Amino acid sequence: MEFGVDLLAILFAVALFAGLVDAIAGGGGLITIPALLWAGIPPAQALATNKLQGSFGSFTSSLNFIRKGHVDPRDMILAIALTFIGAALGTVLVQMVDPGILLKILPALLILIALYFLLSSRVGDLDAHQLISKGAFAFTAGFGIGFYDGFFGPGTGSFFSIAFVALLGFNMTKAIAHTKVLNFTSNFASLVMFIAGGDVVWTIGLVMAVGSLIGAQIGSHMVMKVGARLVRPLLVITSMAISIKLIMDQYGDIIGQYWNQMQIWIG
């Protein structure tokens, strides 16, 4: 497949913006996957190519947080390993079954996450009480959310963030830093499986990877500088935006019909 310079430039800019948003609050795939589909990339290849560009962004964010001392990957070895295994299994499974059932329950879960970040006193710049051990976290949240990311994906960053805050009592900056490490792990594991299946569109993926890398650099520095004041509202907005998009994708025609009937009834 051949792609014009103008299309590549647009996708580069989209990936840069998505990388910035994803580094702060997650949900970058909500921006990049529709752009890839708009560019004429088939769905399976769009998912695979998105994992390529997303891996660069999440790796860059992770590296920045590690360098600044917000996360020690040696303390996350078990969580990294189980997240990798979960994401690899999820990616294999999504190539064999229809993940449509997740579309029905995901909006409600993301709305609950948004409400948690909006209302919970545990979300802030200070650590809170830890509810489970890091080992238990690895086997539950690490493996489970990793599997979800390989199988479907939207909202993974929000799920990891709420798990770190609610279960391990991490402050917001620390939660985002650890989220990026596991998000990179699940992206990379999924990417390996997609490469094995030959689904990655390399030209577009690498161009978008550069944009994602730049955006992630900017976003991760903003998180470290501003903390919960920036991340908390963006996590709420991102979770709600993903929910609305998924609801409209599934029920847009039905909602439109009811709206037209209501207008006729009112008018």
Buried (B, 14 or more C-beta within 10 A) or exposed (E): EEBEEEBBEBBBBBBBBBBBBBBBBBBBBBBBBBBBBEBEBEEEBBBBBBBBBBBBBBBBBBBBBBEEEBBEBEEBEBBBBBBBBBBBBBBBBBEEEEBEEBBEEBBEBBBEBBEBBBEBEBBBBEBBEEEBEBEEBBBBBBBBBBBBBBBBBBBBBBBBBBBBBBBBBBBBBBBBBBBBBBBBBBBBBBBBBBBEEEBBBEEBBBBBBBBBBBBBBBBBBBBBEBBBEBBBEBBBBBBBBBBEBBBEEBEEEEEEEEEEEEEEEEE
